[in-house]
Amino acid sequence: MTNHDLLNIAKTYGDPVYVYDSEKIIAQFNRLTNAFSGVKKLKLNYAAKALSNITILKLMNSLGSGLDTVSIQEVQLGLLAGFKPENIIFTPNGVSLEEIEEAAKLGVRINIDNLSILEQFGSKFPKVPVCIRINPHVMAGGNSNISVGHIDSKFGISIHQIPHLLRIVELTQMHINGIHMHTGSDILDIDVFLYASEILFETAKNFKELDFIDFGSGFKVPYKEGDIETNIEELGSKLTEKFNAFCKEYGKELTLAFEPGKFLVSEAGQFLAKVNVVKQTTSTVFASIDSGFNHLIRPMLYGSYHQIENISNPEGRERYYSVVGYICETDTFASNRRITEISEGDILTFKNAGAYCFTMASNYNSRFRPAEVLWHKGEAVLIRERETLEDIIKNQVDVKNLFSKKEKATAK
Ligand SMILES: Cc1ncc(COP(=O)(O)O)c(C=O)c1O
């Protein structure tokens, strides 16, 4: 996809707009699959939360991916996208027993991450197989908000609670079919996976009827040219060896599962936004775009880096800019960034905008959420229309005659 294609997309569908490249998604899927080609049974369950447009889900389904979901709505979306229930895993945190029951009734696989719900679910549905999410107490992840496998984390069942877990399983006679962990996002060091895998293998020995071990996700992707990333190929060869050895010891060919989000879609996405104002102050030059953290919150939420390029003037001389949004709080996308000279009306592209970007977008400031476009086989396909005022007002109840004209006079 060239800058010319991107500019055409912004012109045709308006800006701001999200654009995803299907070829990149497919390439990432194949890369991960190839890295683990030495494992007999591999299952990738795409983490829907990263980018949940139904067309993206359909693409994943067509690649043979499963789906990792964290809410009943994601489960329903997955079914609508054509995933078979057995190819969907429900991995929620802190949701009600009712929500888990609803997912179980839809026939999807269940992953439980606390003993209270495990006991209740197991007592009620001892025949429904359940995977358990273990907290291996490993500190990993690029930021405290996305480090979820450590001892203070709310996620998973602590490895120190295995005796209690086993008691629940024995008393309820429930069937544990999988062991799962997910320790964080943006994990660079493959030793984290390898170390945590040992803990999972140890835990797995307690269960005799396993079908799979799910190593979660958290692979770090590059955010700019020359950036470091998780060495997937090295992880593939080292973990494959450990996993195959474990299967031999366990006496069964288990499925090795992952649930990647960012790895599959981050680099495939770009966010295009127009510069409304170039404002020179005493200390800096601001480029204010027609967007804000209502559309792309990652830089403000966890300081994530998005490379920004001026695709309207890619050959211009570089200057330093602070790129900011139009929201009524500070919403800085980048400070003192070298970008080719910006004029008002230019289109900027934000790279790595496939994962956790649109899915975190909101209507804050009563702004519309942007359109989404898929670049597929050399053509732009609209996969979500830009919202309109009707979308903003849709569920609001305009109560007639609630306030009398005298309201102001009678207020104390
Ligand atoms: C349980 C679980 N699995 C998978 C993922 C996907 O992680 P990533 O996008 O880093 O691949 C997440 C992300 O938060 C998660 O919470």
The ligand as an SDF file (V2000), in Angstrom:
LIG
                    3D

 16 16  0  0  0  0  0  0  0  0999 V2000
   -5.8820  -13.2270   28.1960 C   0  0  0  0  0  0  0  0  0  0  0  0
   -5.2430  -12.5060   27.0690 C   0  0  0  0  0  0  0  0  0  0  0  0
   -4.8390  -13.2040   26.0060 N   0  0  0  0  0  0  0  0  0  0  0  0
   -4.2570  -12.6160   24.9320 C   0  0  0  0  0  0  0  0  0  0  0  0
   -4.0630  -11.2480   24.8890 C   0  0  0  0  0  0  0  0  0  0  0  0
   -3.4230  -10.6450   23.6740 C   0  0  0  0  0  0  0  0  0  0  0  0
   -2.1910  -10.1240   23.9700 O   0  0  0  0  0  0  0  0  0  0  0  0
   -1.2890   -9.4610   22.8490 P   0  0  0  0  0  0  0  0  0  0  0  0
   -2.1170   -8.4410   22.1580 O   0  0  0  0  0  0  0  0  0  0  0  0
   -0.1290   -8.8780   23.5490 O   0  0  0  0  0  0  0  0  0  0  0  0
   -0.9110  -10.5230   21.8890 O   0  0  0  0  0  0  0  0  0  0  0  0
   -4.4450  -10.4780   25.9910 C   0  0  0  0  0  0  0  0  0  0  0  0
   -4.2170   -9.0370   25.9830 C   0  0  0  0  0  0  0  0  0  0  0  0
   -4.4780   -8.2860   26.8680 O   0  0  0  0  0  0  0  0  0  0  0  0
   -5.0640  -11.1190   27.1030 C   0  0  0  0  0  0  0  0  0  0  0  0
   -5.4670  -10.4340   28.1750 O   0  0  0  0  0  0  0  0  0  0  0  0
  1  2  1  0
  2  3  1  0
  2 15  2  0
  3  4  2  0
  4  5  1  0
  5  6  1  0
  5 12  2  0
  6  7  1  0
  7  8  1  0
  8  9  2  0
  8 10  1  0
  8 11  1  0
 12 13  1  0
 12 15  1  0
 13 14  2  0
 15 16  1  0
M  END
$$$$
